[in-house]
Amino acid sequence: MLPEIAQLQFNTDKATENKDLSETGKSFLFDFETGDFLLKDGRLVEVTGVEAIKSWIEKVLRTEKYRYKVYEREDKNEYGIILEDLIVGNNFPLSFIEAEVRREISQALTKHPKIQSLSDWNIEKNNPTLIISFKVNLIDGNSFAQEVKL
């Protein structure tokens, strides 16, 4: 008596491919040395493209995972990385620290829809500073160098 309802199949891979990756939200230029946003004519300076990705990377790497309640998520997919346990109060071998830093950073940054992978790593530990540089490989084939001092 009742009509059959067609079962629609939804291919999530195709949906992801067709998603406009340029719509990742707004990003504003932040000066990490002064700890404040940059202003031009009294307004926040908006950044796009690679500059927005660089800013996002810097923010992620400077945020200690699980420290701030604002970043808590039900799926436990929190924002940031765990570094303090590796470098503060511990005397782990540099090779162990490097491997864990690469793993943590790669896991956190490849969540960005435009970042495919990271390569060409260099990690220097100059107590108390950690200088991390790497190449960011984007899904569109472009790449850029990134350095962060933590």
Backbone torsions as a table, in degrees:
resi	resn	phi	psi	omega
1	MET	NA	-43.8	-178.7
2	LEU	-87.3	144.3	180.0
3	PRO	-70.3	149.5	176.4
4	GLU	-74.9	139.7	178.7
5	ILE	-99.1	126.1	-178.0
6	ALA	-66.3	139.3	176.2
7	GLN	-89.0	117.9	179.0
8	LEU	-90.2	134.9	176.0
9	GLN	-102.1	132.9	-178.4
10	PHE	-114.0	117.4	179.9
11	ASN	-90.9	106.0	-176.4
12	THR	-67.2	-28.6	178.9
13	ASP	-65.4	-43.7	178.8
14	LYS	-66.6	-36.6	179.3
15	ALA	-63.6	-39.1	178.8
16	THR	-67.6	-40.8	179.9
17	GLU	-63.2	-38.9	-176.5
18	ASN	-81.4	-12.5	-178.7
19	LYS	-63.7	134.5	178.2
20	ASP	-75.4	105.7	-175.3
21	LEU	-75.3	-7.3	178.1
22	SER	-74.5	-14.8	-179.5
23	GLU	-93.0	72.3	179.8
24	THR	-108.6	16.2	178.6
25	GLY	94.2	174.3	-179.9
26	LYS	-90.4	149.3	176.4
27	SER	-136.4	142.4	-177.8
28	PHE	-121.9	146.5	-176.6
29	LEU	-65.8	127.1	-177.1
30	PHE	-123.7	133.8	176.9
31	ASP	-95.0	106.3	-175.6
32	PHE	-72.6	-19.1	176.7
33	GLU	-74.9	-41.8	-180.0
34	THR	-90.0	-18.0	179.9
35	GLY	76.1	32.0	-178.2
36	ASP	-146.6	157.9	176.1
37	PHE	-72.9	148.0	177.1
38	LEU	-85.8	140.8	-179.8
39	LEU	-117.9	146.6	173.0
40	LYS	-134.1	121.3	-176.5
41	ASP	55.4	37.2	177.3
42	GLY	78.6	5.9	-179.0
43	ARG	-120.3	151.9	175.4
44	LEU	-63.6	143.0	179.8
45	VAL	-90.9	113.7	-179.4
46	GLU	-81.3	138.6	176.3
47	VAL	-118.9	149.8	-179.4
48	THR	-135.4	172.2	174.9
49	GLY	60.9	-136.5	-176.8
50	VAL	-62.1	-37.1	179.8
51	GLU	-63.6	-37.0	177.4
52	ALA	-67.6	-39.8	178.3
53	ILE	-65.4	-42.4	178.2
54	LYS	-60.3	-42.6	178.9
55	SER	-64.1	-43.0	178.7
56	TRP	-62.0	-43.2	179.1
57	ILE	-59.5	-47.9	-179.4
58	GLU	-59.4	-42.2	179.4
59	LYS	-64.3	-44.5	179.6
60	VAL	-61.6	-45.5	-175.9
61	LEU	-71.0	-21.1	178.5
62	ARG	-94.2	1.1	-180.0
63	THR	-106.0	117.4	177.9
64	GLU	-75.3	121.7	-178.2
65	LYS	-60.7	142.1	177.5
66	TYR	72.9	1.9	-179.1
67	ARG	-83.3	-37.7	-172.1
68	TYR	-109.5	125.9	-177.9
69	LYS	-62.5	-27.9	-178.7
70	VAL	-61.5	-23.8	-179.3
71	TYR	-97.7	2.4	179.6
72	GLU	-66.5	141.9	179.1
73	ARG	-134.6	149.2	179.4
74	GLU	-65.1	-32.7	-178.8
75	ASP	-84.5	6.7	178.4
76	LYS	60.9	24.0	179.1
77	ASN	-99.0	63.6	-172.1
78	GLU	-72.0	158.7	178.8
79	TYR	-83.4	139.6	175.4
80	GLY	109.5	-173.0	179.5
81	ILE	-136.8	162.5	176.7
82	ILE	-102.2	111.4	177.7
83	LEU	-122.4	-36.1	-173.4
84	GLU	-57.4	-38.9	179.9
85	ASP	-63.4	-25.0	-178.9
86	LEU	-83.4	-35.7	-169.9
87	ILE	-113.4	-17.2	-177.2
88	VAL	-99.3	119.6	174.7
89	GLY	74.6	8.1	178.4
90	ASN	-122.8	154.6	179.0
91	ASN	-122.3	53.5	179.5
92	PHE	-70.1	151.2	175.3
93	PRO	-60.4	145.6	-177.9
94	LEU	-58.5	-35.8	179.9
95	SER	-63.5	-37.7	177.4
96	PHE	-67.5	-45.3	179.5
97	ILE	-59.7	-45.7	-179.9
98	GLU	-60.0	-45.4	-179.3
99	ALA	-62.8	-43.6	-179.7
100	GLU	-69.4	-38.3	178.5
101	VAL	-64.0	-44.5	177.9
102	ARG	-60.2	-44.6	-179.3
103	ARG	-63.0	-49.9	-179.1
104	GLU	-58.6	-48.3	-176.7
105	ILE	-67.2	-44.0	179.7
106	SER	-60.7	-44.4	178.8
107	GLN	-60.3	-44.2	-176.1
108	ALA	-71.9	-43.3	-172.1
109	LEU	-80.9	-29.0	-180.0
110	THR	-75.5	1.1	171.2
111	LYS	-72.9	-22.8	179.3
112	HIS	-67.2	133.7	-175.3
113	PRO	-64.2	-17.0	-178.8
114	LYS	-101.0	-8.5	-178.3
115	ILE	-97.1	122.7	179.6
116	GLN	-90.9	-46.1	-177.4
117	SER	-161.7	172.9	176.5
118	LEU	-125.2	145.4	-179.6
119	SER	-150.6	-179.4	175.9
120	ASP	51.9	56.1	-176.2
121	TRP	-75.1	146.1	168.5
122	ASN	-145.9	123.0	-178.8
123	ILE	-127.6	123.7	178.5
124	GLU	-121.2	136.3	177.2
125	LYS	-111.7	109.6	175.0
126	ASN	-117.9	91.4	-172.4
127	ASN	-43.2	130.2	-0.9
128	PRO	-93.1	9.6	-173.5
129	THR	-91.8	142.5	173.5
130	LEU	-114.7	121.6	179.3
131	ILE	-106.4	117.2	-174.7
132	ILE	-119.4	125.4	174.6
133	SER	-131.0	146.8	-178.5
134	PHE	-162.4	168.5	177.7
135	LYS	-102.4	132.0	179.0
136	VAL	-100.7	119.4	-179.6
137	ASN	-102.4	119.3	-176.3
138	LEU	-91.1	160.6	-177.6
139	ILE	-67.3	-20.8	179.6
140	ASP	-85.7	4.4	178.1
141	GLY	95.7	-15.0	177.1
142	ASN	-78.4	164.8	177.5
143	SER	-152.2	163.1	176.7
144	PHE	-153.9	158.3	178.3
145	ALA	-88.8	145.1	178.9
146	GLN	-133.9	136.0	174.7
147	GLU	-132.1	136.9	179.5
148	VAL	-135.2	135.0	175.5
149	LYS	-108.0	118.2	-178.3
150	LEU	-115.2	NA	NA
